[in-house]
Amino acid sequence: MIRHMVLFTLKDDIEDSDKEYILGQAAKLADIGTVLKFEIGTLLDPTNPEYKSRIWSDFENALLIDFEDEAGLIAYQVDPFHVVFAKEIRERVSALKVVDFVTP
């Protein structure tokens, strides 16, 4: 299985309605045929100060998407909806990191 992780922070000057739009579009990525599992999350703001000082907080949001194999990931990458979404999100982020892991 492949776990595709997209970590990102939206620009501060983006209107709330635009943030809602792009996160809504992100959720629609789950409908792409090769997606096995899709999750979207926001950064935990820990209440424990000791823990808060130890965690990495460079990104505010994460997309976690599972695919059966690399072929499924590649099919997702070239899906027309994903291509448009990727362009749209890149215009709205101040930080972005994409990482893929092979999982058992």
C-alpha positions as CSV (number, residue, x, y, z in Angstrom):
1,M,0.0,0.0,0.0
2,I,1.1,3.6,-0.6
3,R,0.3,6.4,1.8
4,H,0.4,9.8,0.2
5,M,0.8,12.6,2.6
6,V,0.3,16.3,1.7
7,L,1.2,18.7,4.5
8,F,0.2,22.3,3.9
9,T,-0.5,25.7,5.4
10,L,-2.9,28.1,3.7
11,K,-1.8,31.7,3.3
12,D,-2.8,34.1,6.1
13,D,-4.5,36.6,3.7
14,I,-6.9,34.1,2.2
15,E,-10.6,34.8,2.9
16,D,-12.4,32.3,5.1
17,S,-14.8,31.5,2.2
18,D,-11.8,30.6,0.0
19,K,-10.3,28.4,2.7
20,E,-13.7,26.6,3.0
21,Y,-13.7,26.2,-0.8
22,I,-10.3,24.7,-1.1
23,L,-10.8,22.4,1.9
24,G,-14.1,21.3,0.3
25,Q,-12.4,20.6,-3.0
26,A,-9.7,18.6,-1.1
27,A,-12.5,16.4,0.4
28,K,-13.7,15.6,-3.2
29,L,-10.3,14.0,-3.9
30,A,-11.7,11.0,-2.0
31,D,-14.0,10.4,-5.0
32,I,-11.1,9.6,-7.4
33,G,-11.4,5.9,-8.3
34,T,-8.0,4.7,-7.0
35,V,-8.3,6.2,-3.6
36,L,-8.7,3.5,-0.9
37,K,-8.8,5.8,2.1
38,F,-8.9,9.5,2.5
39,E,-8.5,11.7,5.6
40,I,-8.0,15.4,6.1
41,G,-6.9,16.9,9.4
42,T,-5.8,20.0,11.1
43,L,-2.8,20.4,13.4
44,L,-3.4,19.6,17.0
45,D,-2.9,22.5,19.4
46,P,-1.8,20.6,22.5
47,T,-2.8,21.8,25.9
48,N,0.2,20.3,27.5
49,P,3.1,22.8,27.2
50,E,5.8,20.2,27.4
51,Y,4.3,18.2,24.6
52,K,3.6,21.4,22.6
53,S,7.3,22.4,22.7
54,R,8.3,19.0,21.2
55,I,6.0,18.7,18.2
56,W,6.6,20.0,14.8
57,S,4.2,22.7,13.8
58,D,5.4,23.9,10.4
59,F,2.1,22.8,8.7
60,E,-1.5,23.4,9.7
61,N,-3.3,20.8,7.6
62,A,-2.7,17.3,6.3
63,L,-4.2,15.1,3.6
64,L,-3.6,11.4,4.1
65,I,-4.5,9.3,1.1
66,D,-4.0,5.5,0.7
67,F,-3.6,3.7,-2.6
68,E,-3.3,0.0,-3.4
69,D,0.0,0.5,-5.3
70,E,2.1,3.0,-7.1
71,A,0.0,2.6,-10.3
72,G,-3.0,3.8,-8.2
73,L,-1.0,6.8,-7.0
74,I,0.0,7.7,-10.6
75,A,-3.6,7.4,-11.8
76,Y,-4.6,9.8,-9.1
77,Q,-1.9,12.2,-10.0
78,V,-3.1,12.5,-13.6
79,D,-6.8,12.5,-12.8
80,P,-8.3,15.7,-14.2
81,F,-9.9,16.7,-10.9
82,H,-6.6,16.3,-9.0
83,V,-4.6,18.2,-11.7
84,V,-7.0,21.2,-11.3
85,F,-7.0,20.9,-7.5
86,A,-3.2,20.7,-7.3
87,K,-2.9,24.0,-9.3
88,E,-5.5,25.7,-7.1
89,I,-4.0,24.7,-3.8
90,R,-0.5,25.7,-4.8
91,E,-1.8,29.2,-5.4
92,R,-3.2,29.3,-1.9
93,V,-0.4,27.8,0.3
94,S,2.5,29.4,2.1
95,A,4.0,26.0,2.9
96,L,3.6,22.6,1.2
97,K,5.3,19.2,1.5
98,V,4.3,16.0,-0.3
99,V,5.6,12.6,0.9
100,D,4.8,9.1,-0.1
101,F,5.4,6.0,2.1
102,V,5.1,2.3,1.4
103,T,3.1,0.7,4.2
104,P,2.4,-3.0,4.9
